[in-house]
């Protein structure tokens, strides 16, 4: 799209405008101040350097570039510097799978912890030192094999997928578990923490629980061991695969190699899982916290068992005591009932005897009163029977208490004039109460 150009002329002065009379001042300049100005900055320094060394622009830029390269090569960079092994410098670049990529770049101390920035800095430093053009300029007849190793190491470590494949089989980053001799000297946590820190790099779940120390709680210890017994690892073993042929002519061979690699990966994965499980078992066997927790659990179980047994024993004793108490109360009740029955029987016998006695008293009162005939007059048999029949009829209607009361009134009386009114009164009472009918008793009511 073409740019549009617009002309904006200055406004036209009004007619008759004159500068000497129409110009209006809106401000004034400040008073000038004398100051010293010093030349500074990288451009001034470059200008001064060129004047001092009598260089042209191109000569100065070339020399400064060489100095910067030399400084990069000789800079300390202690975090990415380490001595180079002569055996490593003579490696064959074709055997790149067998090389230690971190050692090639001087990052052995960091390995899987090395950052992308450190890898790039290490690569730049190694390239400046081992570039074939530099060696050729210095007159060296060495080949560029190690330079190719540097390039391959950088290619793998800067590719996240390839780097993870290499880290999966990087045995130099592994920390071996302590030996029995080391474990006997003590320092359990100092010996085992680095082991699990090394294994934690394969975990899909981050952060990974730490082993802790002797002050860790039971929950923290259980969390640690449960995590590792259910460890979810991303570790793979593709890096150790046998190279698959790239040609399309031998497809059967290619499929055979792929199946062989897959089987080898599964086998190594299984072996690695078994190795980690054995590592955990060994760690648990030497963990005094586990022993302490198990001892506490046994003590708690024993305490609960003893409490349960004591409760069961107490329950049995309470049940036995309750049964004995119930049996005692039952026997006591039976004895009380038996005594009550005996007392009742005695009372009945006594009442029965009292009735018999009262009946004898009543009959004796009639007999002693000469069957209600005047004294000295012989009572005929008919009279005796009639009087006794009346007495039986009256006694049949009397309650024991009434009979006892009547007997008490007749007791000791032997005269007909004294006995007859009492009997007559009683017959009248019974008749009035409806217990005797009129005329049922004739002699006692006369």
C-alpha positions, 0 to 999 in steps of 0.5 A: 500500500502506497504512503499518502503524502499530505502538504500542510502549509503554515497559516497565513499571517493576517493582513497588516501584521508587522513583527515589530509591533504585533509580535508578542513574547511568551517566554525567555531563555534561561541564563547560560551555565558553564559545564564540563562534559566528559566523553563516555560510553562504549562508542567513545571507548572504541573510538579511543581504542582505534586512535590509540592503536591506529586501527581501522574500523574493520581491523578493530572489530576483527581483533576484538572478536578474536579477544572475545573468543579467547576470553570465552575459552579461558573464562573460569566458568567453574560450574561448567569446567572440569578436566578432560580425560585423554581417553575421552578425547580419542573416542570414535564419534561413531560409537556415540551411544557408548559415550557419556554426553555429560562428561563430553560437555564437562557437566558430569557433576550436574548430569540430569540436573544440568539446565539448558543454559549450562548445556549451551554454555558448555557447548560453546566453550567446547566448540571454541576449544576443539573446533577443527578450523582452530586446530588447523590454524594452530597446525594440529593434525588431529581429526575432528572426531571429538568435535563430532562427539561434542555436537552429538552430545549437544544434540541429544541433551538439548532434545527433551525426548532424546535427553530423557532416553539417555537419562533413563540409562545414565548409570553414572547418575545412579547412587548405589545403596549402602553396603552392610558394612557401611550400614553397620557404622550408622548414619542411616538417613545420610546413606539412604537419602542420596539413593532415593533422591537419585531414584526420584528423577524417574518419578512422574509425580513431583515432588517426591516424599523424602525419607525424612529423619528419626523425628518423622511421624508415622504418617510421614514414614507410611506416606514415603514407603507407600509412594515408593511401593506404588512408584510410577516411573517414566523410565524407558530403555529405548536408548539401548535399542538395537539399530533398526535397518532403514532400508525398505528391502528387508522389512522382515528383518526390520520387524524382527529387530523392533520386536526384539527391542520391545521385548528387551524394553519390557524385560529391563522395565521388569528388572528395574521394578524388581530392583527398586522393590529390593531396594525398598525392602533393604531400606525398610529392614534397616529403618529403626523407625519401622521397628519402633512403630511396629513395636508400638503397634504390638504394644498397643495390640497387646494392651488392647488384647489384655484390656479385651481379655480383662473385659471378657473375664470381668463380663464372665465374672459379672455374669457368674455373679449375676447367676449366683445372685439370681440363684441365691435370690431364687433359693431365698424366694423359695425358702420364703415361699416355703416358710410362708406356706409352712406358716400358712399351713400352721395358720390353717391348722391353728385356724382349723384347730381353733374352729374345732375348739370353738365348735367343742366350746359351742356344743359344750355350752349346750351340753352344760346348759342341759340342752337348754332345759331346766337343771335336773331335768333329763333331756330326752334323745329327741331333744338332744338331737334337735338342739344339736342339729340347730347348733350344727346349722348355726355353726355352718353359717358362722365364719371362724371369727364369728365362731370364735367371738360366739365361743368367747361369749359362751365360754364358762357359761353352764346355765340355760338361762345364761346360754339360751339368750346368747344363742337366740341373739346369734340366730336372730343376727344370722337370720337378719343377715339372710344366712338363716331362713325363718324356722330353720332353727327352732329351739335356739330361736325360742 
